[in-house]
Structure formats: C-alpha cells, structure tokens
Amino acid sequence: MKLPLSPEEKEKWQKQYKATTEALEAMRARELMNMTEEEAQRQIDLLCAEDPVWRERPDWSGLVEMQRLFQQATKK
C-alpha cells in the first residue's frame, strides 16, 4: 500500500474498518448473550490477578523516588 492514500482509498479503508468493527462487536455480543453463568464466572476469574496488584508500602514515597530519578537525570 502506498502512502499517502487518496481520498477514495481512505474512504474505502474507513468503510472496511467500520464494517469489520461492527461485525466483531455483533459476534462478541452473541457470544456474551449465549454464555452460561459458569462460563461468565470463569472468564471473570481469568481477568483477576492472583497476587494483589497494589502493595502498600508505608515506608515508601513515589515523590521521593521521582525526585531521585530527576536528580540522576540532571547529573548526566
């Protein structure tokens, strides 16, 4: 494909993109409507992290770390 696209080519690609997006959205909607409760729960479980994503560290400050990184950057 050559760039830049002509207005006609751009319109063609936009129409194809829209049609593909709509088809994928319709397919996903059908999948969700036909999903059993068990399958839905399994999908939700797959999204959940095993370990907590955020770990509290009361002895740590992001601001202090940022200042340290800025200080290192200015030394270079």
C-alpha positions as CSV (number, residue, x, y, z in Angstrom):
1,M,0.0,0.0,0.0
2,K,1.4,3.4,-0.9
3,L,1.1,6.4,1.3
4,P,-0.5,8.9,1.5
5,L,-3.8,7.4,0.5
6,S,-6.1,9.1,-2.0
7,P,-9.4,10.3,-0.6
8,E,-11.1,7.4,-2.3
9,E,-8.7,4.9,-0.9
10,K,-9.0,6.4,2.6
11,E,-12.8,6.2,2.4
12,K,-12.6,2.6,1.2
13,W,-10.4,1.7,4.2
14,Q,-12.6,3.6,6.6
15,K,-15.7,1.7,5.4
16,Q,-13.9,-1.6,5.6
17,Y,-12.7,-0.8,9.2
18,K,-16.3,0.2,10.2
19,A,-17.8,-2.9,8.7
20,T,-15.2,-5.2,10.4
21,T,-15.7,-3.5,13.7
22,E,-19.4,-3.8,13.6
23,A,-19.2,-7.5,12.7
24,L,-16.8,-8.2,15.5
25,E,-19.0,-6.3,18.0
26,A,-22.0,-8.3,16.9
27,M,-20.1,-11.5,17.2
28,R,-19.0,-10.7,20.7
29,A,-22.5,-9.6,21.7
30,R,-23.8,-13.0,20.6
31,E,-21.1,-14.8,22.5
32,L,-21.9,-12.9,25.7
33,M,-25.7,-13.5,25.3
34,N,-25.1,-17.2,24.9
35,M,-22.6,-17.5,27.7
36,T,-23.6,-19.6,30.7
37,E,-23.2,-18.3,34.2
38,E,-20.3,-20.8,34.8
39,E,-18.5,-19.6,31.7
40,A,-19.0,-16.0,32.6
41,Q,-17.6,-16.6,36.1
42,R,-14.6,-18.5,34.5
43,Q,-13.9,-15.5,32.2
44,I,-14.1,-13.1,35.2
45,D,-11.7,-15.3,37.2
46,L,-9.2,-15.3,34.3
47,L,-9.2,-11.5,34.5
48,C,-8.4,-11.4,38.2
49,A,-4.7,-11.2,39.3
50,E,-3.6,-13.9,41.6
51,D,-1.4,-11.5,43.7
52,P,-2.6,-8.1,44.7
53,V,-1.6,-5.6,42.0
54,W,-1.0,-2.8,44.5
55,R,1.0,-3.5,47.6
56,E,1.0,-0.9,50.4
57,R,4.4,0.3,51.4
58,P,4.1,2.9,54.2
59,D,7.8,3.5,54.2
60,W,7.9,4.5,50.5
61,S,7.0,7.7,48.7
62,G,6.6,7.9,45.0
63,L,7.5,11.6,45.2
64,V,10.8,10.8,46.8
65,E,11.6,8.2,44.1
66,M,10.7,10.7,41.4
67,Q,13.0,13.3,42.9
68,R,15.8,10.7,43.0
69,L,15.3,9.9,39.3
70,F,15.2,13.6,38.3
71,Q,18.4,14.1,40.3
72,Q,20.1,11.3,38.5
73,A,19.0,12.6,35.1
74,T,20.4,16.1,35.8
75,K,23.8,14.6,36.6
76,K,24.2,13.1,33.2
